[in-house]
C-alpha cells in the first residue's frame, strides 16, 4: 500500500513538473525574450534607485551635524552646474556650524567636510588622535575589500575604491605609489624621492623652457591679442611647457613637446583628465564598474590610460639604457627623480621598485607637476590682469631684482628668492584659487571630537581646502585679492595662531612632495612674463565680475579665459 501511494505521488509530481516546464518554455521564456530590454531597464533603474537611497539617507549617528540638502546638491552635479553653485549651498550650512564641520554627499554616501581652522589642523597635524593600522599587513588582498584603508600621519585615509581598476582613476594611477601607499611602503617611496625635491631647483631649465614657451605664445593662435589662457597654460603651449619641465627635470627625458605642436600625448592626456573631472562618474563609480560598455567615449578614456602607460614604460626603458651607457663611460651626472627610483635597489634588493611602481610614480608626478602648476599660473595671470596696480608693482620688483630690457634673462635661484612680492602673489593666488579643491578622505578608527563636534568611528572626513581658504570667519574680505595677507606679521601669520587656514599643498607628513618645485617654477615663469609683457582682461570677458571655473570635480581650472597681451619692447 505504501509503495503504491509513493508511486502515485511520484507520477502526479512528474505530471506537474512537465506542465510547469511546458508553461515556462512555451510561454514565459519567449515573453522574457521579447521584453528583454524592459527587464534590463528595470534592473538598472532598481540598482540606481537603491544607490540614490543609500546616498540620500543620513545615518542617525550623523544627524547632529549640519547637512547640505541632498537633492539640490545632486541636481547641481547631474545638470553640470559649476562648482560655485555647490559651494554656495555649503556656505549656507557652514555658517550655522561654529566648528566649521558639516555633512555633504560624496561618492560613497555622507561624509564630514572640514572648514574650520582648528579642525583642519587636527585632521592634518594632530598626533595620537587615531590608532595606526597594522603596517605589517603583507598585501591589500589580506584586508576585506570594503575595509581597505591606508594610514596617513596618524589618520586612516579611506580607500574603499582604491583597488578596483575598473575605475578610471585607479586604472590611471594605481595604488602602489607615493600617493596611495602608507606605513613602511610609503616611507620607502618617500625616502627614495626626497633627494630629488630637496636640492637646488633647476631654475635655468625653467627659464630656458619658459623662453621657448613665450616664443610659441606669440607665434601660435591669434598672437598676443585675445589669448586663450587655459589653452595656453593647460591644453597646448602650457601643457607642452610643463611636460618638458617634468620630463627633463624629473625623468631626464626630452619629450620635445614645445617643438612638436601636433603632440598626440597632449590630446590623450587631456582626454583622461576630462574623464577624471566628470562629476557623474565621480559620484556614481558603479557606471565605470558595471556599465562601461554603454559609454563609448568613456571606454576610449580607459584605453587612453593604457596608451599613457606605454609612454611611461618607454621613458623607463630609455632611462635604463642611458644609465648603462653612463656607467660604461664612468660618468656620474646629477641624479634626477627617475634615476633615484631605478637605483633604489642596487645595494638592497628589498628596496627595489617594480616596473608597476615606477610607472605609477611617474604618472603621479606627471599629473601633480602639470595640472596644479598650470592651473595656478592661469589663475595668477587672471588676477594680475584684473588688478593692474598689483601687476605693475610686481613688475617693478622683477625689474629691480633681474633688470630691464628687451633681451631674455633667466632668473637665478638667488634672484627668485628675492622676489618677495611675487611670492606673496603666488600664495594669495593659491588661497583664492587652490587647484585642488579638497584633500583626500580620512577615516577615524574611534569616536573623535573635532573642534567640539563628535565624529563617530568609521565616518569619512575631508578637509575642504577651497572653502577653508574662503572662510569669512577666518579671512577678512576673503573674495578680495590681497597679496599683503602673506607679508611678515600679516593676516596669514595671525591665522596660524588659531589653526590651519591655508593648505593648498596639504600639510603634515604627507604634504605635497613637489611643493617647492612648483613654487620655484611659478616664480620663474611669472617673473619672465612680467618682464616681457603687460596684459589685461577683454571688456566682453565672462570673467569681468569674477573668475568663472570650468565644470568638474576635484581639480579647478578656468573656463574660457582670454587675455590681451602686449609686448613691453
C-alpha positions as CSV (number, residue, x, y, z in Angstrom):
1,X,0.0,0.0,0.0
2,X,2.7,2.4,1.0
3,X,4.7,1.6,-2.1
4,X,1.6,2.2,-4.4
5,X,1.0,5.5,-2.7
6,X,4.5,6.6,-3.3
7,X,4.3,5.6,-7.0
8,X,1.1,7.6,-7.4
9,X,2.5,10.7,-5.7
10,X,5.7,10.5,-7.9
11,X,3.6,10.2,-11.0
12,X,1.5,13.2,-10.1
13,X,4.6,15.2,-9.2
14,X,6.1,14.3,-12.6
15,X,3.0,15.5,-14.4
16,X,3.0,18.8,-12.6
17,X,6.7,19.3,-13.4
18,X,6.0,18.6,-17.1
19,X,3.1,21.1,-17.1
20,X,5.3,23.7,-15.4
21,X,8.2,23.1,-17.8
22,X,5.9,23.4,-20.8
23,X,4.4,26.6,-19.5
24,X,7.9,28.1,-18.9
25,X,9.5,27.1,-22.2
26,X,6.4,27.7,-24.4
27,X,5.1,30.9,-22.8
28,X,7.3,32.5,-20.1
29,X,10.7,32.2,-21.8
30,X,9.5,33.7,-25.1
31,X,7.8,36.5,-23.3
32,X,11.0,37.3,-21.3
33,X,13.0,37.2,-24.6
34,X,10.5,39.7,-26.2
35,X,10.7,42.0,-23.2
36,X,14.5,41.7,-22.6
37,X,15.2,45.4,-22.9
38,X,12.4,46.2,-20.4
39,X,13.8,43.8,-17.9
40,X,17.3,45.2,-18.3
41,X,16.0,48.8,-17.8
42,X,14.0,47.7,-14.8
43,X,17.2,46.1,-13.2
44,X,19.2,49.2,-14.0
45,X,16.6,51.6,-12.6
46,X,16.2,49.5,-9.4
47,X,20.0,49.5,-9.0
48,X,20.3,53.2,-9.5
49,X,17.4,53.8,-7.2
50,X,19.0,51.7,-4.4
51,X,22.2,53.7,-4.8
52,X,20.3,57.0,-4.6
53,X,18.6,55.8,-1.4
54,X,21.9,55.0,0.2
55,X,23.3,58.4,-0.8
56,X,20.4,60.4,0.3
57,X,19.7,58.8,3.7
58,X,21.6,60.5,6.6
59,X,22.6,57.9,9.2
60,X,21.2,58.5,12.7
61,X,24.6,58.9,14.2
62,X,25.4,61.9,12.0
63,X,22.2,63.9,12.3
64,X,23.7,66.2,15.0
65,X,25.9,67.7,12.2
66,X,24.5,70.4,9.9
67,X,24.0,68.9,6.4
68,X,23.9,70.1,2.8
69,X,20.5,69.4,1.3
70,X,20.9,66.3,-0.8
71,X,18.6,66.7,-3.8
72,X,19.6,70.3,-4.7
73,X,23.2,69.3,-4.3
74,X,22.9,66.3,-6.6
75,X,20.8,68.2,-9.1
76,X,23.7,70.6,-9.5
77,X,26.1,67.7,-10.1
78,X,23.9,65.9,-12.6
79,X,23.0,69.1,-14.5
80,X,26.6,70.1,-14.9
81,X,26.3,73.2,-12.8
82,X,29.7,74.8,-12.0
83,X,31.2,74.2,-8.6
84,X,30.3,77.8,-7.4
85,X,26.7,76.8,-7.1
86,X,27.5,73.8,-4.9
87,X,29.8,75.9,-2.8
88,X,27.0,78.4,-2.2
89,X,24.9,75.6,-0.7
90,X,27.8,74.6,1.5
91,X,28.5,78.1,2.7
92,X,24.9,78.5,3.9
93,X,25.3,75.3,6.0
94,X,28.8,76.1,7.3
95,X,27.6,79.5,8.6
96,X,25.5,77.6,11.1
97,X,28.4,75.4,12.3
98,X,30.7,77.2,14.8
99,X,33.3,74.4,14.5
100,X,33.4,74.6,10.7
101,X,32.2,70.9,10.4
102,X,29.3,69.9,8.2
103,X,27.8,66.9,6.3
104,X,27.9,66.6,2.5
105,X,27.1,63.9,-0.1
106,X,30.0,62.0,-1.6
107,X,30.6,59.1,-3.9
108,X,30.2,56.6,-1.0
109,X,27.4,58.2,0.9
110,X,27.6,61.0,3.5
111,X,30.9,62.4,4.6
112,X,32.1,65.1,7.0
113,X,33.5,68.2,5.5
114,X,36.1,70.3,7.5
115,X,36.4,74.0,7.0
116,X,37.3,75.4,10.5
117,X,41.0,76.1,11.1
118,X,41.1,74.2,14.4
119,X,39.5,71.1,12.9
120,X,41.7,71.5,9.8
121,X,44.9,71.5,11.9
122,X,43.6,68.4,13.8
123,X,42.9,66.5,10.7
124,X,46.3,67.2,9.1
125,X,48.6,67.5,12.1
126,X,47.3,66.2,15.4
127,X,49.2,63.2,16.7
128,X,47.8,60.2,18.5
129,X,44.2,61.1,17.5
130,X,43.8,57.8,15.7
131,X,45.2,54.3,16.1
132,X,47.5,53.4,13.3
133,X,46.8,50.4,11.1
134,X,48.9,47.3,11.5
135,X,51.7,48.1,9.0
136,X,52.9,44.5,8.9
137,X,50.0,43.6,6.6
138,X,51.6,41.9,3.7
139,X,49.1,42.8,1.0
140,X,45.9,44.8,0.4
141,X,44.4,41.5,-0.6
142,X,44.6,40.3,3.0
143,X,42.1,43.1,4.0
144,X,38.4,42.8,3.1
145,X,37.8,44.9,0.0
146,X,35.3,47.2,1.7
147,X,37.6,47.8,4.6
148,X,40.7,48.7,2.6
149,X,42.1,51.9,4.2
150,X,45.6,53.3,4.4
151,X,47.4,55.2,7.1
152,X,48.4,58.8,6.8
153,X,50.0,60.8,9.6
154,X,48.2,59.1,12.4
155,X,44.9,59.2,10.4
156,X,43.3,56.4,8.3
157,X,42.6,57.6,4.9
158,X,39.6,55.9,3.3
159,X,40.5,54.0,0.1
160,X,37.5,51.7,-0.3
161,X,37.7,52.1,-4.1
162,X,41.5,52.2,-4.4
163,X,42.0,48.6,-5.6
164,X,39.3,48.5,-8.2
165,X,41.0,49.0,-11.6
166,X,37.6,49.2,-13.3
167,X,37.6,52.8,-12.2
168,X,39.3,55.3,-14.4
169,X,41.2,57.0,-11.6
170,X,42.6,53.7,-10.3
171,X,43.4,52.5,-13.8
172,X,45.4,55.6,-14.3
173,X,47.4,56.0,-11.1
174,X,47.1,52.5,-9.5
175,X,47.7,52.0,-5.8
176,X,51.4,51.2,-5.4
177,X,52.8,54.7,-5.5
178,X,53.9,57.5,-3.2
179,X,50.3,59.0,-3.2
180,X,48.4,55.8,-2.3
181,X,50.7,53.7,-0.1
182,X,51.1,54.0,3.7
183,X,53.4,52.9,6.5
184,X,56.7,51.3,5.6
185,X,56.0,51.0,1.8
186,X,55.1,54.7,1.7
187,X,58.2,55.7,3.7
188,X,60.4,53.7,1.2
189,X,58.9,55.6,-1.7
190,X,59.2,58.9,0.0
191,X,62.9,58.4,1.1
192,X,63.8,57.5,-2.5
193,X,62.1,60.6,-4.0
194,X,63.1,63.1,-1.3
195,X,66.6,63.9,-2.5
196,X,65.2,65.0,-5.9
197,X,63.0,67.6,-4.3
198,X,65.4,68.8,-1.6
199,X,68.2,70.2,-3.7
200,X,68.8,73.3,-5.8
201,X,65.9,73.9,-8.1
202,X,66.6,73.7,-11.9
203,X,65.7,77.3,-12.4
204,X,67.8,77.6,-15.5
205,X,65.9,74.8,-17.1
206,X,62.6,76.6,-16.1
207,X,63.9,79.8,-17.7
208,X,65.1,78.0,-20.9
209,X,61.8,76.3,-21.4
210,X,59.8,79.4,-20.5
211,X,61.6,81.3,-23.3
212,X,60.6,78.6,-25.8
213,X,57.0,78.8,-24.4
214,X,56.9,82.6,-24.9
215,X,58.1,82.2,-28.5
216,X,55.3,79.7,-29.1
217,X,53.0,82.0,-27.2
218,X,53.5,84.8,-29.8
219,X,53.5,82.6,-32.9
220,X,50.5,80.2,-32.2
221,X,46.8,81.0,-32.3
222,X,45.8,84.7,-32.7
223,X,49.0,86.1,-31.5
224,X,49.1,88.3,-28.4
225,X,45.6,89.7,-28.8
226,X,42.7,87.6,-27.3
227,X,44.9,84.9,-25.9
228,X,43.1,81.8,-24.6
229,X,44.9,81.4,-21.3
230,X,43.6,77.9,-20.3
231,X,44.5,76.7,-23.8
232,X,47.9,78.4,-23.4
233,X,48.7,77.0,-19.9
234,X,46.8,73.7,-20.0
235,X,45.8,72.4,-23.4
236,X,48.5,73.5,-25.8
237,X,51.7,75.5,-25.2
238,X,51.5,75.5,-21.4
239,X,51.0,71.7,-21.2
240,X,53.9,71.2,-23.6
241,X,56.0,73.5,-21.4
242,X,55.2,71.7,-18.2
243,X,55.5,68.3,-19.9
244,X,59.1,69.2,-21.0
245,X,59.8,70.6,-17.5
246,X,58.8,67.4,-15.8
247,X,60.4,65.2,-18.4
248,X,63.8,66.9,-18.3
249,X,63.9,67.8,-14.6
250,X,62.3,64.7,-13.2
251,X,63.0,61.9,-15.7
252,X,65.9,63.1,-17.7
253,X,63.8,62.7,-20.8
254,X,63.1,65.3,-23.5
255,X,59.5,64.9,-24.8
256,X,60.3,67.7,-27.3
257,X,56.7,68.9,-26.9
258,X,57.3,72.6,-27.5
259,X,58.9,71.8,-30.8
260,X,56.1,69.5,-31.8
261,X,52.8,71.3,-31.8
262,X,50.8,68.2,-33.0
263,X,51.6,66.2,-30.0
264,X,49.3,63.2,-29.6
265,X,50.4,62.8,-25.9
266,X,48.7,66.1,-25.1
267,X,45.4,65.1,-26.6
268,X,45.5,61.7,-24.9
269,X,46.3,63.2,-21.5
270,X,43.6,65.9,-21.8
271,X,41.0,63.2,-22.6
272,X,41.9,61.3,-19.5
273,X,41.8,64.4,-17.3
274,X,38.4,65.4,-18.6
275,X,37.2,62.0,-17.6
276,X,38.6,62.2,-14.1
277,X,36.8,65.6,-13.6
278,X,33.4,64.3,-14.8
279,X,31.1,64.7,-11.8
280,X,28.7,62.0,-13.0
281,X,31.3,59.3,-12.9
282,X,32.9,60.8,-9.8
283,X,29.7,60.5,-7.8
284,X,28.5,57.3,-9.4
285,X,31.5,55.0,-9.8
286,X,29.3,52.0,-10.5
287,X,28.9,53.4,-14.0
288,X,32.6,52.7,-14.6
289,X,32.4,49.3,-12.8
290,X,29.3,47.8,-14.4
291,X,28.1,49.9,-17.4
292,X,31.3,50.9,-19.2
293,X,30.0,49.0,-22.2
294,X,27.2,51.6,-22.6
295,X,29.5,54.7,-22.9
296,X,31.9,54.7,-26.0
297,X,33.6,57.9,-25.0
298,X,34.3,56.6,-21.5
299,X,35.7,53.4,-22.9
300,X,38.1,55.4,-25.1
301,X,39.3,57.3,-22.0
302,X,40.1,53.9,-20.3
303,X,42.0,52.9,-23.5
304,X,43.9,56.2,-23.4
305,X,45.2,55.2,-19.9
306,X,46.8,52.2,-21.5
307,X,48.5,54.4,-24.1
308,X,49.8,56.7,-21.4
309,X,51.2,53.7,-19.5
310,X,53.0,52.6,-22.7
311,X,54.6,56.1,-22.9
312,X,55.9,56.0,-19.4
313,X,57.1,52.4,-19.8
314,X,59.2,53.7,-22.8
315,X,60.6,56.5,-20.6
316,X,61.7,54.0,-18.0
317,X,63.3,51.7,-20.7
318,X,65.1,54.7,-22.2
319,X,66.4,55.7,-18.8
320,X,67.7,52.3,-18.1
321,X,69.7,52.3,-21.3
322,X,71.1,55.8,-20.6
323,X,72.2,54.7,-17.1
324,X,74.0,51.7,-18.5
325,X,75.8,53.8,-21.1
326,X,76.8,56.4,-18.4
327,X,78.3,53.6,-16.2
328,X,80.3,52.3,-19.2
329,X,81.7,55.8,-19.7
330,X,82.3,56.2,-15.9
331,X,80.1,59.3,-15.9
332,X,78.4,60.4,-12.7
333,X,75.9,63.2,-13.5
334,X,73.4,64.7,-11.0
335,X,70.7,62.2,-10.4
336,X,67.1,63.1,-11.3
337,X,64.0,61.6,-9.8
338,X,63.7,58.6,-12.1
339,X,67.4,57.7,-11.7
340,X,67.0,57.7,-7.9
341,X,64.0,55.4,-8.2
342,X,65.8,53.0,-10.6
343,X,68.9,52.8,-8.4
344,X,67.0,52.3,-5.2
345,X,67.5,48.5,-5.1
346,X,71.2,48.3,-6.2
347,X,72.5,47.9,-2.6
348,X,69.4,46.3,-1.1
349,X,67.2,44.4,-3.5
350,X,64.3,44.6,-1.0
351,X,64.2,48.4,-1.6
352,X,63.9,48.0,-5.4
353,X,60.8,49.3,-7.1
354,X,58.9,47.2,-9.5
355,X,58.1,48.3,-13.1
356,X,54.5,48.9,-12.0
357,X,55.6,51.1,-9.0
358,X,58.0,53.0,-11.2
359,X,55.3,53.7,-13.8
360,X,52.6,54.7,-11.2
361,X,55.0,57.1,-9.6
362,X,55.8,58.7,-12.9
363,X,52.1,59.1,-13.5
364,X,51.6,60.7,-10.1
365,X,54.5,63.2,-10.6
366,X,53.4,64.0,-14.1
367,X,49.8,64.8,-13.1
368,X,50.9,66.8,-10.0
369,X,53.6,68.6,-11.9
370,X,51.4,69.7,-14.7
371,X,47.8,70.3,-13.7
372,X,48.3,72.0,-10.4
373,X,51.1,74.3,-11.6
374,X,49.5,75.2,-15.0
375,X,46.1,76.0,-13.3
376,X,47.9,78.1,-10.6
377,X,49.7,80.1,-13.3
378,X,46.4,80.6,-15.3
379,X,44.7,81.9,-12.1
380,X,47.7,84.2,-11.3
381,X,47.6,85.7,-14.9
382,X,43.9,86.4,-14.5
383,X,44.2,88.0,-11.1
384,X,47.1,90.2,-12.3
385,X,45.0,91.2,-15.3
386,X,42.1,92.5,-13.2
387,X,44.4,94.1,-10.7
388,X,46.8,96.2,-12.9
389,X,48.2,98.1,-9.9
390,X,49.3,94.8,-8.4
391,X,50.7,93.7,-11.7
392,X,52.7,96.8,-12.1
393,X,54.0,96.6,-8.5
394,X,55.2,93.0,-9.2
395,X,56.8,94.1,-12.4
396,X,58.8,96.8,-10.6
397,X,60.1,94.3,-8.2
398,X,61.1,91.9,-11.0
399,X,62.9,94.7,-12.9
400,X,64.7,95.8,-9.6
401,X,65.9,92.3,-9.0
402,X,66.6,91.0,-12.5
403,X,67.0,94.1,-14.6
404,X,65.0,95.5,-17.5
405,X,65.5,95.3,-21.3
406,X,64.3,93.5,-24.4
407,X,66.9,90.7,-24.0
408,X,65.8,87.4,-22.4
409,X,67.3,86.9,-18.9
410,X,66.9,83.7,-16.9
411,X,66.4,84.4,-13.2
412,X,68.8,82.7,-10.9
413,X,67.9,80.8,-7.7
414,X,69.2,83.7,-5.6
415,X,67.1,86.2,-7.6
416,X,63.8,84.3,-7.4
417,X,64.3,84.1,-3.6
418,X,64.4,87.9,-3.6
419,X,61.1,88.2,-5.4
420,X,59.1,88.6,-2.1
421,X,56.1,90.3,-3.6
422,X,55.8,87.9,-6.5
423,X,55.9,85.1,-3.9
424,X,53.1,86.8,-1.9
425,X,51.1,87.0,-5.2
426,X,51.5,83.3,-5.7
427,X,50.5,82.4,-2.2
428,X,47.4,84.7,-2.4
429,X,46.5,83.1,-5.8
430,X,46.7,79.7,-4.2
431,X,44.5,80.9,-1.4
432,X,41.8,82.3,-3.7
433,X,42.1,79.5,-6.3
434,X,43.7,76.3,-5.0
435,X,44.0,74.0,-8.0
436,X,42.9,71.0,-5.7
437,X,39.6,71.7,-4.0
438,X,39.8,69.2,-1.2
439,X,42.3,66.8,0.4
440,X,41.8,63.1,0.4
441,X,39.4,61.4,2.8
442,X,40.5,60.4,6.3
443,X,38.8,57.8,8.4
444,X,38.8,57.8,12.3
445,X,39.3,54.5,13.9
446,X,37.4,55.5,17.0
447,X,34.9,58.2,18.1
448,X,36.6,61.6,17.9
449,X,35.9,65.2,18.8
450,X,36.8,67.9,16.3
451,X,36.5,71.5,17.5
452,X,33.6,70.5,19.7
453,X,31.8,68.2,17.2
454,X,31.7,64.5,17.8
455,X,32.7,62.4,14.8
456,X,31.7,58.7,15.1
457,X,34.1,55.9,14.3
458,X,34.3,55.0,10.6
459,X,32.8,58.2,9.2
460,X,34.9,59.7,6.4
461,X,36.4,63.1,6.9
462,X,37.6,65.5,4.2
463,X,39.4,68.9,4.6
464,X,37.8,71.3,2.1
465,X,40.8,73.4,1.1
466,X,38.9,75.9,-1.1
467,X,36.2,76.5,1.5
468,X,38.7,76.8,4.4
469,X,40.7,79.4,2.4
470,X,37.5,81.4,1.7
471,X,36.1,81.2,5.2
472,X,34.8,84.6,6.2
473,X,35.1,83.7,9.9
474,X,38.9,83.5,9.4
475,X,39.8,85.7,6.4
476,X,38.9,89.4,6.1
477,X,37.0,90.0,2.9
478,X,38.0,86.5,1.6
479,X,37.0,87.2,-2.0
480,X,39.4,90.1,-2.3
481,X,42.8,89.6,-3.9
482,X,45.3,91.0,-1.4
483,X,48.9,89.6,-1.6
484,X,49.8,91.6,1.5
485,X,48.0,89.0,3.6
486,X,51.2,87.0,3.3
487,X,53.6,89.8,4.3
488,X,55.6,89.4,7.5
489,X,53.2,89.9,10.5
490,X,50.3,89.9,8.0
491,X,46.9,88.2,8.2
492,X,48.3,84.8,7.3
493,X,50.7,84.8,10.3
494,X,47.9,85.9,12.6
495,X,45.7,83.0,11.3
496,X,48.4,80.4,12.1
497,X,47.7,81.2,15.8
498,X,44.2,79.8,15.6
499,X,44.7,76.8,13.4
500,X,45.4,75.8,9.8
501,X,43.7,78.2,7.3
502,X,46.0,77.9,4.2
503,X,46.8,74.4,2.8
504,X,46.9,74.3,-1.0
505,X,49.6,71.7,-0.8
506,X,48.1,69.9,2.2
507,X,50.0,69.8,5.4
508,X,51.8,67.4,7.8
509,X,53.9,64.4,6.9
510,X,52.1,63.8,3.6
511,X,52.3,67.4,2.3
512,X,52.9,67.5,-1.4
513,X,56.5,66.5,-2.0
514,X,56.7,68.8,-5.1
515,X,55.6,72.0,-3.4
516,X,59.0,73.8,-3.6
517,X,59.5,72.6,-7.2
518,X,56.1,74.1,-8.2
519,X,56.6,77.4,-6.3
520,X,60.0,77.9,-7.9
521,X,58.6,77.1,-11.4
522,X,55.8,79.6,-10.9
523,X,58.2,82.4,-9.7
524,X,60.4,81.9,-12.8
525,X,57.5,81.9,-15.2
526,X,55.7,84.9,-13.7
527,X,59.0,86.9,-13.5
528,X,59.8,86.3,-17.1
529,X,56.2,87.1,-18.3
530,X,56.1,90.3,-16.2
531,X,59.4,91.4,-17.6
532,X,58.3,90.9,-21.2
533,X,54.6,91.6,-21.3
534,X,51.7,93.6,-19.9
535,X,48.2,92.0,-20.0
536,X,44.6,92.8,-19.4
537,X,41.1,91.3,-19.5
538,X,38.9,91.9,-22.6
539,X,35.8,94.0,-22.0
540,X,33.4,91.3,-23.1
541,X,35.0,88.6,-20.9
542,X,32.7,86.2,-18.9
543,X,35.2,86.8,-16.0
544,X,34.5,90.5,-15.9
545,X,32.9,90.3,-12.5
546,X,34.6,87.3,-11.1
547,X,36.6,84.2,-12.1
548,X,34.4,81.5,-13.6
549,X,35.6,77.9,-13.1
550,X,35.1,75.2,-15.6
551,X,32.6,72.5,-14.6
552,X,34.2,69.4,-13.0
553,X,35.1,67.8,-9.7
554,X,38.3,67.9,-7.7
555,X,40.7,69.9,-9.9
556,X,39.9,73.6,-10.6
557,X,40.5,75.3,-14.0
558,X,39.3,78.5,-15.6
559,X,36.5,78.4,-18.2
560,X,37.2,80.2,-21.5
561,X,39.7,82.6,-20.0
562,X,41.0,85.0,-22.6
563,X,43.5,87.9,-22.0
564,X,45.0,90.6,-24.1
565,X,48.8,90.7,-24.0
566,X,51.2,93.5,-25.2
567,X,54.9,93.4,-25.6
568,X,56.8,95.9,-23.5
569,X,59.7,96.2,-26.0
